[in-house]
């Protein structure tokens, strides 16, 4: 076995162990409550938050909210498309399922079974994209957006929804998606006027 394969197996084993250890607490009331609150990062909720931000900006005549909401929506949609493209190429057991049935699966595949769609974390991809977009445009949004995104990402392994590696890849997808949207918007100067 090559050094690279051996290193990859070691990292994968550490990822499984750390996540499974954390997810053993998934039935605790505080973890369930935090997991429920983290559903704000699901696709319909993030779209609604982005649209509500645009609406609030239009009503309050705040260009920063209009621009921020539009940027949030664009970044979220791009992150979701990227996450979905990857998710449809792999079948990975969610940690909670792996702990329940004693079998971890991570292989090429295109299952529609929610319990086999752990990789990557869509909640993390979406919330990181939206948080970064909001922080770029909306006054005083950077710290609360970063804290919220961090909390949502952190609860995913503990709640048994995603492996740590799913969260890391989801975060990278969100980060990159927002950076692409930012680069594209730089080429549309009149949209960027404050």
Backbone as JSON, one array per atom type, in Angstrom:
{
  "sequence": "XXXXXXXXXXXXXXXXXXXXXXXXXXXXXXXXXXXXXXXXXXXXXXXXXXXXXXXXXXXXXXXXXXXXXXXXXXXXXXXXXXXXXXXXXXXXXXXXXXXXXXXXXXXXXXXXXXXXXXXXXXXXXXXXXXXXXXXXXXXXXXXXXXXXXXXXXXXXXXXXXXXXXXXXXXXXXXXXXXXXXXXXXXXXXXXXXX",
  "N": [[0.84, -1.17, 0.0], [0.54, 2.2, -0.87], [2.1, 5.21, 0.47], [0.4, 7.39, 0.35], [-2.17, 6.24, 0.12], [-2.26, 4.87, 2.53], [-2.11, 7.01, 4.31], [-4.52, 8.3, 3.65], [-6.38, 6.37, 4.45], [-5.89, 6.4, 7.2], [-6.66, 9.01, 7.87], [-9.38, 8.87, 7.15], [-10.29, 6.93, 8.96], [-9.85, 8.28, 11.38], [-11.61, 10.41, 11.04], [-14.1, 9.05, 10.99], [-14.06, 7.91, 13.6], [-13.88, 10.2, 15.33], [-16.24, 11.56, 14.61], [-18.22, 9.6, 15.12], [-17.85, 9.27, 17.88], [-18.62, 11.83, 18.77], [-21.27, 11.89, 17.83], [-22.57, 10.08, 19.43], [-23.92, 11.38, 21.32], [-26.19, 12.33, 20.19], [-28.89, 12.0, 20.86], [-29.35, 13.48, 23.09], [-31.13, 16.04, 24.78], [-30.26, 18.86, 24.53], [-28.66, 18.67, 22.23], [-30.45, 17.73, 20.31], [-32.18, 19.95, 20.27], [-30.44, 21.97, 19.35], [-29.82, 20.9, 16.86], [-32.32, 21.06, 15.65], [-32.66, 23.85, 15.56], [-30.62, 24.39, 13.77], [-31.72, 23.76, 11.37], [-32.47, 26.02, 10.11], [-30.67, 26.48, 8.17], [-31.39, 24.97, 6.01], [-32.27, 24.46, 2.54], [-34.83, 25.74, 1.6], [-35.29, 27.55, 3.71], [-32.99, 29.2, 3.7], [-33.24, 30.39, 1.21], [-35.62, 31.79, 1.64], [-34.77, 33.55, 3.69], [-32.86, 35.04, 2.29], [-34.48, 36.25, 0.32], [-36.22, 37.68, 1.99], [-34.41, 39.47, 3.07], [-33.78, 41.02, 0.83], [-36.34, 42.12, 0.38], [-36.72, 43.56, 2.78], [-34.73, 45.43, 2.46], [-35.67, 46.81, 0.21], [-38.07, 47.87, 1.18], [-37.15, 49.39, 3.38], [-35.47, 51.06, 2.08], [-32.73, 50.49, 1.9], [-29.85, 50.06, 0.41], [-27.72, 48.4, 0.98], [-28.88, 46.14, 2.15], [-30.49, 45.21, 0.04], [-28.56, 44.64, -1.95], [-27.01, 42.85, -0.43], [-28.87, 40.78, 0.13], [-29.42, 39.9, -2.49], [-26.88, 39.02, -3.25], [-26.54, 37.05, -1.3], [-28.56, 35.21, -2.07], [-27.69, 34.48, -4.67], [-25.16, 33.34, -4.08], [-25.96, 31.25, -2.42], [-27.53, 29.68, -4.18], [-25.6, 28.9, -6.08], [-23.82, 27.47, -4.43], [-25.53, 25.41, -3.61], [-26.06, 24.13, -6.06], [-23.49, 23.17, -6.69], [-22.97, 21.53, -4.45], [-25.02, 19.64, -4.78], [-24.3, 18.43, -7.22], [-22.0, 17.04, -6.47], [-23.01, 15.44, -4.39], [-24.66, 13.69, -5.77], [-22.94, 11.89, -6.79], [-21.85, 10.28, -4.92], [-22.44, 7.83, -2.39], [-22.95, 8.0, 0.95], [-23.19, 6.9, 4.19], [-25.09, 8.44, 6.74], [-23.82, 9.59, 9.88], [-25.44, 8.97, 12.15], [-27.05, 6.87, 11.18], [-25.05, 5.02, 10.55], [-24.07, 4.46, 13.11], [-26.35, 3.33, 14.21], [-26.92, 1.01, 12.65], [-24.45, -0.18, 12.49], [-22.87, -0.18, 10.25], [-20.78, 1.46, 8.0], [-20.87, 3.31, 5.08], [-19.27, 4.46, 2.2], [-18.99, 5.31, -0.92], [-18.83, 5.37, -4.55], [-21.85, 6.35, -6.09], [-25.42, 6.88, -6.6], [-27.63, 7.28, -4.86], [-30.98, 7.99, -3.81], [-31.74, 7.89, -1.26], [-32.12, 9.5, 1.72], [-30.61, 8.86, 3.98], [-28.26, 8.01, 2.93], [-26.98, 10.16, 1.88], [-24.91, 11.8, 2.92], [-22.54, 13.11, 2.19], [-21.43, 15.94, 0.41], [-21.91, 18.22, 3.24], [-24.81, 19.89, 2.84], [-26.2, 21.81, 4.31], [-24.09, 23.14, 5.56], [-22.63, 24.07, 3.33], [-24.49, 25.85, 2.17], [-25.05, 27.69, 4.3], [-22.53, 28.8, 4.86], [-21.95, 30.05, 2.42], [-24.05, 31.96, 2.32], [-23.59, 33.4, 4.69], [-21.04, 34.52, 4.24], [-21.63, 36.12, 2.03], [-23.52, 37.9, 3.12], [-21.91, 39.17, 5.0], [-20.18, 40.59, 3.37], [-21.69, 42.7, 2.35], [-23.66, 43.75, 4.12], [-24.05, 46.02, 6.7], [-22.5, 45.51, 9.81], [-22.93, 42.74, 9.82], [-21.02, 40.75, 9.7], [-19.79, 39.44, 12.02], [-22.05, 38.23, 13.49], [-23.03, 36.62, 11.38], [-20.86, 34.91, 10.83], [-20.58, 33.59, 13.31], [-23.07, 32.32, 13.5], [-23.01, 30.64, 11.21], [-20.79, 29.07, 11.88], [-21.75, 27.77, 14.2], [-23.88, 26.27, 13.15], [-22.52, 24.58, 11.38], [-20.89, 23.23, 13.24], [-22.67, 21.71, 14.78], [-23.52, 19.67, 13.16], [-21.95, 17.13, 12.98], [-22.23, 16.28, 15.67], [-24.96, 16.02, 15.98], [-25.33, 13.81, 14.45], [-25.72, 14.01, 11.76], [-23.82, 14.55, 9.76], [-20.48, 13.67, 8.76], [-17.34, 14.92, 10.0], [-15.63, 15.47, 7.87], [-17.51, 15.8, 5.82], [-18.63, 18.2, 6.57], [-16.42, 19.92, 6.43], [-15.84, 19.83, 3.66], [-18.3, 20.77, 2.71], [-18.24, 23.37, 3.8], [-16.06, 24.42, 2.37], [-17.11, 24.36, -0.22], [-19.22, 26.25, 0.03], [-17.72, 28.54, 0.63], [-16.13, 28.85, -1.69], [-18.16, 29.09, -3.63], [-19.35, 31.54, -2.9], [-17.16, 33.22, -3.31], [-16.89, 33.02, -6.06], [-19.3, 34.19, -6.91], [-18.83, 36.76, -5.91], [-16.62, 37.52, -7.5], [-17.84, 37.52, -10.01], [-19.74, 39.56, -9.66], [-18.11, 41.74, -9.45], [-17.65, 42.42, -12.04], [-19.86, 43.74, -12.8], [-20.33, 46.68, -12.43], [-22.32, 48.72, -11.83], [-24.12, 47.43, -10.17], [-22.75, 47.21, -7.88], [-22.58, 49.66, -6.73], [-22.72, 51.82, -3.95]],
  "CA": [[0.0, 0.0, 0.0], [1.34, 3.42, -0.97], [2.02, 6.11, 1.62], [-0.79, 8.25, 0.18], [-3.36, 5.43, 0.46], [-2.2, 4.61, 3.96], [-2.48, 8.28, 4.98], [-5.96, 8.52, 3.41], [-7.12, 5.44, 5.34], [-5.73, 6.88, 8.57], [-7.52, 10.19, 8.01], [-10.77, 8.41, 7.1], [-10.58, 6.26, 10.23], [-9.93, 9.32, 12.42], [-12.86, 11.14, 10.77], [-15.19, 8.2, 11.48], [-14.01, 7.78, 15.06], [-14.22, 11.47, 15.96], [-17.66, 11.85, 14.39], [-19.04, 8.62, 15.85], [-17.77, 9.61, 19.3], [-19.45, 13.02, 18.99], [-22.67, 11.59, 17.53], [-23.17, 9.23, 20.48], [-24.73, 12.29, 22.14], [-27.21, 12.9, 19.31], [-30.24, 11.92, 21.44], [-29.45, 14.4, 24.24], [-32.06, 17.14, 24.5], [-29.62, 20.07, 23.97], [-28.18, 18.39, 20.87], [-31.65, 17.72, 19.45], [-32.65, 21.33, 20.13], [-29.49, 22.68, 18.48], [-30.02, 20.35, 15.52], [-33.56, 21.62, 15.14], [-32.37, 25.25, 15.22], [-29.73, 24.41, 12.61], [-32.51, 23.58, 10.15], [-32.58, 27.32, 9.44], [-29.72, 26.43, 7.06], [-31.88, 24.13, 4.92], [-32.41, 25.24, 1.31], [-35.97, 26.67, 1.55], [-35.14, 28.6, 4.71], [-31.97, 30.15, 3.27], [-33.83, 31.16, 0.11], [-36.57, 32.72, 2.26], [-34.0, 34.58, 4.39], [-32.27, 35.9, 1.27], [-35.58, 37.03, -0.27], [-36.69, 38.61, 3.03], [-33.39, 40.52, 3.17], [-34.02, 41.9, -0.32], [-37.6, 42.83, 0.63], [-36.47, 44.53, 3.85], [-33.94, 46.51, 1.87], [-36.53, 47.61, -0.66], [-39.02, 48.61, 2.03], [-36.41, 50.34, 4.19], [-34.59, 51.84, 1.21], [-31.34, 50.22, 2.28], [-29.19, 49.38, -0.71], [-26.85, 47.33, 1.48], [-29.71, 44.95, 2.33], [-30.89, 44.72, -1.28], [-27.36, 44.02, -2.53], [-26.65, 41.69, 0.39], [-29.83, 39.71, -0.11], [-29.2, 39.36, -3.84], [-25.62, 38.29, -3.18], [-26.81, 35.84, -0.5], [-29.33, 34.28, -2.89], [-26.83, 33.96, -5.74], [-24.14, 32.46, -3.49], [-26.63, 30.03, -1.95], [-27.93, 28.86, -5.34], [-24.4, 28.3, -6.65], [-23.35, 26.46, -3.48], [-26.47, 24.29, -3.66], [-25.82, 23.4, -7.32], [-22.21, 22.45, -6.57], [-23.15, 20.46, -3.46], [-25.89, 18.6, -5.37], [-23.53, 17.7, -8.23], [-21.11, 16.11, -5.76], [-23.83, 14.5, -3.62], [-25.21, 12.68, -6.68], [-21.87, 11.01, -7.25], [-21.38, 9.46, -3.8], [-23.35, 7.36, -1.35], [-22.27, 7.93, 2.23], [-24.1, 6.77, 5.32], [-25.04, 9.49, 7.76], [-23.24, 9.01, 11.09], [-26.48, 8.39, 12.99], [-27.42, 5.58, 10.59], [-23.9, 4.12, 10.71], [-24.05, 4.03, 14.51], [-27.53, 2.48, 14.48], [-26.86, -0.31, 12.03], [-23.1, -0.74, 12.59], [-22.22, -0.26, 8.94], [-20.46, 2.73, 7.38], [-20.75, 3.16, 3.63], [-18.81, 5.64, 1.48], [-18.58, 4.79, -2.22], [-19.5, 6.0, -5.68], [-23.24, 5.95, -6.22], [-26.4, 7.95, -6.83], [-28.83, 6.93, -4.11], [-31.89, 9.06, -3.39], [-32.02, 7.65, 0.15], [-31.57, 10.58, 2.55], [-29.64, 8.3, 4.92], [-27.02, 7.74, 2.21], [-26.58, 11.42, 1.23], [-24.19, 12.6, 3.91], [-21.39, 13.84, 1.64], [-20.98, 16.82, 1.48], [-22.97, 18.85, 4.02], [-25.49, 20.97, 2.15], [-26.49, 22.88, 5.27], [-22.86, 23.91, 5.76], [-22.32, 24.78, 2.08], [-25.42, 26.97, 2.03], [-24.93, 28.72, 5.34], [-21.26, 29.49, 4.69], [-22.11, 30.95, 1.27], [-24.94, 33.06, 2.7], [-22.94, 34.21, 5.72], [-19.98, 35.32, 3.62], [-22.27, 37.13, 1.18], [-24.09, 38.93, 4.0], [-20.81, 39.91, 5.62], [-19.58, 41.49, 2.39], [-22.54, 43.83, 1.97], [-24.57, 44.28, 5.13], [-23.36, 46.62, 7.84], [-22.49, 44.79, 11.1], [-23.39, 41.36, 9.68], [-19.92, 39.79, 9.61], [-19.6, 38.62, 13.22], [-23.18, 37.33, 13.73], [-23.12, 35.64, 10.3], [-19.8, 33.91, 11.02], [-20.91, 32.79, 14.49], [-24.21, 31.45, 13.15], [-22.55, 29.6, 10.28], [-19.94, 28.16, 12.64], [-22.58, 26.95, 15.09], [-24.63, 25.32, 12.33], [-21.56, 23.58, 10.92], [-20.38, 22.45, 14.37], [-23.66, 20.78, 15.33], [-23.82, 18.6, 12.21], [-21.42, 15.83, 13.41], [-22.76, 15.92, 16.99], [-26.35, 15.6, 15.77], [-25.33, 12.57, 13.68], [-26.16, 14.29, 10.39], [-22.7, 14.58, 8.82], [-19.12, 13.47, 9.24], [-16.54, 16.13, 10.03], [-15.15, 15.71, 6.5], [-18.65, 16.32, 5.05], [-18.77, 19.6, 6.98], [-15.27, 20.65, 5.88], [-16.04, 19.97, 2.21], [-19.44, 21.68, 2.54], [-17.77, 24.73, 4.06], [-15.23, 24.84, 1.23], [-18.03, 24.63, -1.34], [-19.87, 27.53, 0.29], [-16.7, 29.59, 0.55], [-15.78, 29.0, -3.1], [-19.34, 29.59, -4.34], [-19.49, 32.97, -2.62], [-16.04, 33.9, -3.95], [-17.21, 33.09, -7.5], [-20.33, 35.23, -7.05], [-18.17, 38.05, -5.69], [-15.81, 37.82, -8.69], [-18.77, 37.84, -11.09], [-20.36, 40.86, -9.39], [-17.1, 42.78, -9.68], [-17.72, 42.77, -13.46], [-21.12, 44.45, -13.02], [-20.07, 47.8, -11.51], [-23.49, 49.47, -11.35], [-24.76, 46.67, -9.09], [-21.92, 47.31, -6.69], [-22.6, 51.02, -6.2], [-23.28, 51.87, -2.59]],
  "C": [[0.89, 1.25, 0.0], [1.17, 4.28, 0.29], [0.76, 6.97, 1.55], [-2.05, 7.48, 0.57], [-3.41, 5.15, 1.96], [-2.61, 5.86, 4.74], [-3.97, 8.55, 4.83], [-6.79, 7.61, 4.31], [-7.04, 5.89, 6.79], [-6.63, 8.08, 8.83], [-8.99, 9.79, 8.03], [-11.18, 7.74, 8.42], [-10.72, 7.28, 11.36], [-11.22, 10.13, 12.27], [-14.06, 10.34, 11.31], [-15.21, 8.14, 13.0], [-14.43, 9.06, 15.75], [-15.7, 11.78, 15.81], [-18.54, 10.88, 15.16], [-19.01, 8.9, 17.35], [-18.66, 10.8, 19.63], [-20.94, 12.7, 18.83], [-23.33, 10.66, 18.55], [-24.07, 10.07, 21.39], [-25.92, 12.87, 21.37], [-28.62, 12.88, 19.89], [-30.41, 12.8, 22.67], [-30.31, 15.59, 23.85], [-31.38, 18.39, 23.96], [-29.14, 19.87, 22.53], [-29.36, 18.37, 19.91], [-32.17, 19.13, 19.22], [-31.74, 22.12, 19.19], [-29.63, 22.2, 17.04], [-31.27, 20.9, 14.86], [-33.36, 23.08, 14.73], [-31.5, 25.36, 13.97], [-30.47, 24.19, 11.3], [-32.78, 24.91, 9.44], [-31.67, 27.36, 8.21], [-30.15, 25.47, 5.96], [-32.18, 25.03, 3.72], [-33.61, 26.19, 1.31], [-35.83, 27.84, 2.53], [-34.1, 29.64, 4.28], [-32.46, 30.99, 2.08], [-34.79, 32.2, 0.68], [-35.84, 33.86, 2.98], [-33.39, 35.56, 3.39], [-33.33, 36.81, 0.66], [-36.1, 38.06, 0.73], [-35.69, 39.76, 3.22], [-33.55, 41.52, 2.03], [-35.26, 42.75, -0.06], [-37.41, 43.9, 1.71], [-35.67, 45.71, 3.33], [-34.77, 47.41, 0.98], [-37.48, 48.47, 0.16], [-38.31, 49.71, 2.82], [-35.47, 51.24, 3.41], [-33.12, 51.73, 1.63], [-30.69, 49.4, 1.19], [-28.3, 48.24, -0.22], [-27.64, 46.04, 1.69], [-30.14, 44.36, 0.99], [-29.71, 43.99, -1.93], [-26.97, 42.76, -1.76], [-27.58, 40.52, 0.16], [-29.67, 39.06, -1.47], [-27.93, 38.53, -3.88], [-25.79, 36.98, -2.41], [-27.53, 34.79, -1.33], [-28.46, 33.67, -3.98], [-25.79, 32.98, -5.19], [-24.76, 31.15, -3.02], [-26.99, 29.12, -3.12], [-26.72, 28.18, -5.98], [-23.85, 27.21, -5.73], [-24.23, 25.22, -3.51], [-26.26, 23.46, -4.92], [-24.55, 22.58, -7.22], [-22.34, 21.27, -5.6], [-23.96, 19.31, -4.05], [-25.14, 17.77, -6.41], [-22.61, 16.68, -7.58], [-21.93, 15.03, -5.05], [-24.38, 13.37, -4.49], [-24.15, 11.76, -7.26], [-21.37, 10.06, -6.15], [-22.54, 9.04, -2.92], [-22.53, 7.25, -0.07], [-23.32, 7.88, 3.33], [-23.97, 7.99, 6.22], [-24.52, 8.84, 9.04], [-24.28, 8.35, 12.0], [-26.9, 7.02, 12.49], [-26.29, 4.56, 10.77], [-23.81, 3.6, 12.14], [-25.2, 3.08, 14.81], [-27.39, 1.09, 13.9], [-25.46, -0.92, 11.99], [-22.36, -0.83, 11.28], [-22.02, 1.14, 8.37], [-20.23, 2.5, 5.9], [-20.3, 4.5, 3.04], [-18.22, 5.14, 0.16], [-19.27, 5.57, -3.34], [-20.92, 5.47, -5.75], [-24.14, 7.16, -6.39], [-27.71, 7.63, -6.13], [-29.66, 8.17, -3.79], [-32.26, 8.92, -1.92], [-31.33, 8.72, 1.0], [-30.49, 10.07, 3.5], [-28.31, 7.95, 4.26], [-26.5, 8.99, 1.49], [-25.84, 12.34, 2.18], [-23.14, 13.52, 3.3], [-21.76, 14.65, 0.42], [-22.17, 17.43, 2.23], [-23.56, 20.03, 3.27], [-25.83, 22.13, 3.06], [-25.25, 23.77, 5.44], [-22.51, 24.7, 4.5], [-23.2, 26.02, 1.95], [-25.2, 28.06, 3.03], [-23.6, 29.46, 5.26], [-21.35, 30.47, 3.53], [-22.93, 32.18, 1.64], [-24.27, 33.98, 3.72], [-21.85, 35.09, 5.12], [-20.56, 36.42, 2.75], [-22.85, 38.26, 2.03], [-22.99, 39.79, 4.59], [-20.17, 40.91, 4.65], [-20.37, 42.78, 2.2], [-23.29, 44.5, 3.11], [-23.8, 44.76, 6.35], [-23.56, 45.77, 9.1], [-22.95, 43.33, 11.01], [-22.26, 40.33, 9.82], [-19.82, 38.88, 10.83], [-20.81, 37.71, 13.48], [-23.31, 36.25, 12.64], [-22.09, 34.53, 10.47], [-20.11, 33.01, 12.21], [-22.06, 31.83, 14.19], [-23.79, 30.31, 12.24], [-21.68, 28.58, 11.01], [-20.73, 27.23, 13.54], [-23.34, 25.89, 14.3], [-23.71, 24.22, 11.83], [-21.13, 22.66, 12.06], [-21.39, 21.43, 14.88], [-23.88, 19.57, 14.41], [-23.23, 17.24, 12.63], [-22.04, 15.37, 14.74], [-24.19, 15.41, 16.87], [-26.45, 14.31, 14.96], [-25.75, 12.76, 12.24], [-25.03, 14.15, 9.37], [-21.4, 14.25, 9.53], [-18.39, 14.8, 9.21], [-16.04, 16.46, 8.63], [-16.27, 16.24, 5.6], [-18.8, 17.82, 5.31], [-17.63, 20.44, 6.39], [-15.45, 20.87, 4.38], [-17.23, 20.89, 1.93], [-19.04, 23.12, 2.76], [-16.93, 25.27, 2.91], [-16.1, 25.17, 0.01], [-18.71, 25.98, -1.16], [-18.92, 28.7, 0.13], [-16.37, 29.9, -0.92], [-16.95, 29.58, -3.89], [-19.5, 31.09, -4.13], [-18.37, 33.76, -3.28], [-16.29, 34.04, -5.46], [-18.26, 34.16, -7.74], [-19.7, 36.61, -6.88], [-17.37, 38.45, -6.93], [-16.72, 38.2, -9.87], [-19.38, 39.23, -10.9], [-19.38, 42.01, -9.58], [-17.12, 43.25, -11.13], [-19.03, 43.47, -13.82], [-21.09, 45.67, -12.09], [-21.31, 48.51, -11.0], [-24.25, 48.73, -10.26], [-24.01, 46.85, -7.78], [-21.9, 48.71, -6.08], [-23.29, 51.06, -4.85], [-24.15, 53.07, -2.41]]
}
